[in-house]
């Protein structure tokens, strides 16, 4: 249908290369020939302009385009389609989850386990297949008293929720502005400076620089996360709404994601 066509045009740009594991050729009811795919993981889409499916210099342009396309679908109340566009764009952005993961590691070095857990969680929302970030997530969980994350997480969920909510909704300034004397605007350069400070074991300056890079680079990503959380609320996907709102708050604290986070918790019966 029309909704599927809108998704396909965005997810599979013109001139893209498609790799399909064990394709199944078939003739459809209307007589046309095609390929049937039962598992989406069997399909890989490669943008011909870049082996990574993304041009680093066009990162912001690509994110803005996806946000606008998702917003158009949202306006038509095609929430599933809009969510697919938003999530597809988020999965292609490597810079923001890297900054969040690196900042989580910096917090670990400063023994700030709650902040580390929140940043690692936000990073995993964007890039769930990062083993390094999962290690940082489990490290923070352990230090917060959850020794066996798989067996005891449910028993500690109340404690963890209150600890994480305090960080996520904190009024503390995680988005540092230009009043602190820094003038660099390139987030990649700021990230490199943060990495250098981390290597020198200057963890507080590293944390501030990672936060600055997130502010400079994360505006569109934050907006996409916020929009995805709103779609999830309409679709009654409350846990997706919680993840998206919480991740948005770790980039730039704003009122909308706080409201959506609170609403999501209320809808699943959590105080």
C-alpha positions in Angstrom: 0.0 0.0 0.0 0.9 3.7 0.0 2.4 3.5 3.5 4.7 0.7 2.5 5.8 2.6 -0.6 6.7 5.7 1.6 8.9 3.5 3.8 10.5 1.8 0.9 11.5 5.0 -0.8 13.2 6.2 2.3 14.8 3.0 3.4 15.9 2.0 -0.1 17.2 5.1 -2.0 17.5 5.1 -5.7 20.6 3.3 -7.0 21.1 1.5 -3.7 22.5 -2.1 -3.7 20.5 -4.8 -2.0 22.1 -8.0 -0.6 19.7 -10.8 0.3 20.7 -13.9 2.0 19.1 -17.0 0.3 16.6 -15.1 -1.8 13.3 -16.9 -2.6 12.0 -16.1 -6.1 8.3 -16.4 -6.6 5.4 -15.3 -8.9 2.9 -13.1 -7.1 -0.9 -13.1 -7.5 -0.9 -10.3 -10.1 1.6 -12.3 -12.3 4.7 -10.2 -11.4 7.9 -11.8 -10.3 9.7 -10.9 -7.2 11.7 -12.0 -4.2 10.2 -13.1 -0.9 12.0 -12.3 2.3 10.7 -13.7 5.6 13.4 -12.3 7.9 14.4 -8.6 7.6 17.8 -9.4 8.9 18.5 -11.3 5.7 18.4 -8.0 3.8 21.3 -5.5 3.7 20.9 -2.1 1.9 24.1 -0.4 0.8 24.0 3.3 -0.2 26.3 3.5 -3.3 27.7 6.8 -2.1 29.4 5.2 0.9 30.4 1.8 2.2 28.9 2.7 5.6 25.6 3.7 4.1 26.3 7.3 5.2 28.5 10.2 4.1 30.1 11.7 7.2 30.0 15.2 5.8 26.3 14.8 5.0 25.4 13.4 8.4 23.2 16.3 9.5 21.6 16.7 6.0 20.6 13.0 6.0 19.2 13.2 9.5 17.2 16.3 8.8 15.8 14.7 5.6 14.7 11.6 7.5 13.2 13.7 10.3 11.2 15.7 7.7 10.0 12.5 6.0 9.0 11.0 9.3 7.2 14.1 10.3 5.1 14.0 7.1 4.1 10.4 7.9 3.3 11.4 11.5 1.1 14.2 10.2 -0.9 11.6 8.2 -1.2 9.5 11.4 0.9 6.7 9.9 2.7 6.2 13.1 4.2 2.8 12.3 5.7 4.2 9.1 7.0 7.3 10.8 8.6 5.2 13.6 10.4 3.1 11.0 11.8 6.2 9.3 12.9 7.7 12.7 14.5 4.5 13.8 16.2 3.9 10.5 17.8 7.3 10.7 18.9 6.8 14.3 20.6 3.5 13.5 22.7 5.2 10.8 24.1 7.8 13.2 27.3 6.6 14.7 28.5 9.8 16.3 25.9 10.3 19.0 25.9 6.8 20.4 29.7 6.9 20.4 29.7 10.2 22.4 27.2 8.8 24.9 29.2 5.6 25.3 32.4 7.5 25.8 30.8 9.8 28.3 29.5 6.7 30.2 33.0 5.4 30.4 34.2 8.8 31.7 31.5 8.6 34.4 32.7 5.1 35.3 36.2 6.4 35.9 34.7 9.1 38.2 32.7 6.4 40.0 29.4 8.1 38.9 27.6 4.9 38.3 24.1 6.3 37.9 25.1 8.7 35.2 27.2 6.0 33.5 24.2 3.7 33.4 21.9 6.4 31.9 24.4 7.3 29.2 25.1 3.7 28.3 21.4 3.0 28.2 20.9 6.0 25.9 23.7 4.8 23.6 22.3 1.3 23.4 18.9 2.7 22.4 20.7 4.1 19.3 23.2 1.4 18.7 22.1 -1.8 20.5 24.8 -4.1 19.0 27.8 -2.4 20.7 29.6 -4.9 22.9 31.8 -2.2 24.5 28.7 -0.2 25.6 27.0 -3.3 26.9 30.1 -3.9 29.1 29.9 -0.4 30.4 26.2 -0.8 31.1 26.7 -4.0 33.1 29.7 -2.4 34.9 27.4 0.4 36.1 24.7 -2.0 37.0 27.1 -4.1 39.1 28.4 -1.1 40.9 24.9 0.1 41.7 24.4 -3.2 43.5 23.0 -5.4 40.8 25.6 -8.2 40.9 23.8 -10.5 38.5 22.0 -8.4 36.0 19.9 -11.2 34.5 18.7 -12.8 37.8 18.4 -9.7 40.0 17.4 -6.9 37.8 13.7 -7.4 38.5 14.3 -7.3 42.2 16.2 -4.0 41.9 14.0 -2.3 39.3 12.4 0.1 41.7 15.8 1.3 43.0 17.2 1.6 39.5 14.2 3.5 38.2 14.4 6.1 40.9 18.2 6.5 40.4 17.9 6.8 36.7 15.0 9.1 36.7 16.9 11.5 39.0 19.7 11.6 36.4 17.4 11.8 33.4 15.3 14.6 34.8 18.1 16.5 36.5 18.3 20.2 36.1 22.1 20.0 36.1 23.6 21.5 32.9 24.8 18.7 30.8 24.7 20.8 27.6 27.6 23.2 28.2 27.3 26.5 26.3 29.9 28.9 25.0 30.2 30.7 28.3 32.9 28.4 29.5 35.4 29.9 27.1 35.4 27.1 24.5 34.9 28.2 20.9 35.3 25.0 18.9 32.1 24.1 16.9 33.1 20.9 15.1 31.8 18.0 17.1 34.3 15.6 15.6 37.1 17.9 16.7 35.6 18.3 20.2 35.2 14.5 20.4 38.9 14.1 19.6 39.8 16.7 22.3 37.7 14.8 24.8 39.4 11.5 23.9 42.8 13.1 24.4 41.7 14.4 27.8 40.4 11.0 28.8 43.8 9.4 27.8 45.5 12.0 30.1 43.0 10.9 32.9 41.5 14.3 33.0 38.0 12.9 33.3 36.0 15.9 34.3 37.2 18.0 31.3 36.6 14.9 29.1 33.0 14.7 30.4 32.4 18.4 29.6 33.8 18.0 26.1 31.7 15.0 25.3 28.7 16.9 26.5 29.7 19.9 24.3 30.0 17.6 21.3 26.6 16.1 22.0 25.1 19.7 22.1 26.8 20.6 18.8 25.9 17.4 17.0 22.8 16.1 18.7 20.1 18.6 17.9 18.5 16.6 15.0 19.0 13.3 16.7 17.4 14.6 19.9 14.4 15.8 17.8 14.1 12.4 16.1 14.2 10.6 19.4 11.5 12.9 20.8 9.3 12.4 17.8 9.8 8.6 17.9 8.7 8.7 21.6 5.5 10.5 20.6 4.8 7.9 17.9 5.4 5.2 20.4 2.9 6.7 22.8 0.2 6.7 20.0 1.0 3.1 19.3 0.9 2.1 23.0 4.5 1.1 22.8 5.3 2.6 26.2 8.7 1.0 26.7 9.9 2.3 23.3 8.6 5.7 24.4 10.5 5.5 27.7 13.8 4.5 25.9 13.4 7.3 23.3 12.5 10.0 25.8 15.3 9.0 28.1 17.9 8.9 25.4 16.8 12.4 24.2 17.2 13.8 27.7 20.9 12.6 27.8 21.6 14.7 24.7 19.8 17.9 25.6 17.4 18.3 28.6 14.0 19.6 27.5 10.5 19.7 28.8 8.8 17.6 26.1 10.8 14.4 26.7 10.4 14.8 30.4 6.6 14.9 30.0 6.6 11.9 27.6 8.8 9.9 30.0 6.5 10.6 32.9 3.4 9.8 30.7 4.9 6.5 29.6 5.6 5.5 33.2 2.1 6.4 34.2 0.6 4.4 31.3 2.4 1.2 32.4 1.3 1.8 36.0 4.6 2.9 37.4 4.7 5.7 40.0 
